[in-house]
């Protein structure tokens, strides 16, 4: 063996042990780490480019279409707490070059400072991605350029604003003298700000330097676009009229008239008094006479009469029924009812009614009896019930065979026929007509077999379908149900990281039908075994809707991934 050191990496070259010679670098076994920091924005959902993911068997091939689930990504934060899997739940997939955009959310990025993502998959070498989380303002200033960094005078000069005794030329001293109105005379001269001739020229533009008095000059060009004029309708002219007390004929009324808003009333207070009447007030306008008139209108019942109702008065109703009439007086008395007797006249009425009726013949009565339906005469012990039983006994083919009691001929015949027909059917089912039977991916035992790179869509009738009978747990309406896969090796080592997790649909109450769909990309990312030895365990589990949030495992068994033959 020959050992060499190249660029600081210890490399062992094994020569002659295998053909062709195999070169294995210890650096290949290290986690793959990005060459630059990923700068993230604090408390914000965003994507992080992670990779490349290199095959864990040949250390060369970039793995494509590998699923990276929430449980595969671990987050290390700068606060010193133990790492946790990322809070964001989406699944990422590697591209043809082994790179993947992994999404993190505001919980994953809630701590400013250094952060690191670790991704460890069964099929690829571990990958680390170093990140730094910045507060929103520094991030936007340095990354997107949409913000500015805060600047403090201390950061510019090195110290806070000082007194007027600071050395000439310091920005802090200049600002202090420029802004401190407590300075004697409160004016800006070359002696007070101590900045030299160039600065004097600049300050003179603002009226801070030159001949006394020192005014701050402002041009109305910034307001109107032209100098002050008295042109009607312009703001410059209005300000001129309002403030120029030296103008001829200036009065406060003239100034206020300049600012009168268009559309307002031009009437004076005297005009209003004249219109309402001398001495008019709101109280005077609400006179007692007007209120009395309104009260009279309210007291007139005629205005409340509904259209279509009777116009008769109460007195007219009493007259129609008679004075003192009530509903009680209009009814017959108890004596009148009790003294009613049966009379010959009344009997005559009954005789006349009966004499007009013709009695049915004996044949008609017989026909009516025999045409009567038995269903209306099925009481226990009745003739109708006996006739119904006799009629059923007369047709043995209408009797359900399974209804005979043990030991009867019907029971023995049914038991023999039922067992024999089942055995015969089992034999005839073995008869083949040169056909290929396509089995369900889910066997009766619960074992699942899928082909790597195949789609298992419910629309194609190929969804992984599980049937749970005699279910008596809590309601699964609104529950979240998933099918999770874990490699056989990880499961038997006691690890809990899922290799794949997909959503399921559940229908039924006591007999449940659970369906899971897999895409070609998802099955292509699963490790296959040509020997048909299972490589994964699966679990179908549900979490019921809030507030109960019960966790229930509905099914678990083995899953075999068969390799796909190249086209």
Helices and strands as residue ranges (DSSP letters): E 2-6, E 9-14, E 22-25, G 26-29, E 32-33, E 38-41, E 46-50, E 67-68, G 70-72, E 73-77, E 84-85, E 92-93, E 100-104, E 113-119, E 127-134, H 136-139, I 140-144, H 153-157, H 171-179, G 184-186, H 190-193, H 197-204, G 220-222, H 235-243, H 252-258, H 269-276, H 282-285, H 288-299, G 301-304, H 314-321, H 327-330, H 334-338, H 344-355, H 362-370, G 374-376, H 383-393, G 396-398, G 401-403, H 409-428, E 448-451, G 458-460, E 464-468, E 480-487, H 488-492, E 500-507, E 512-516, H 520-524, E 536-543, E 551-562
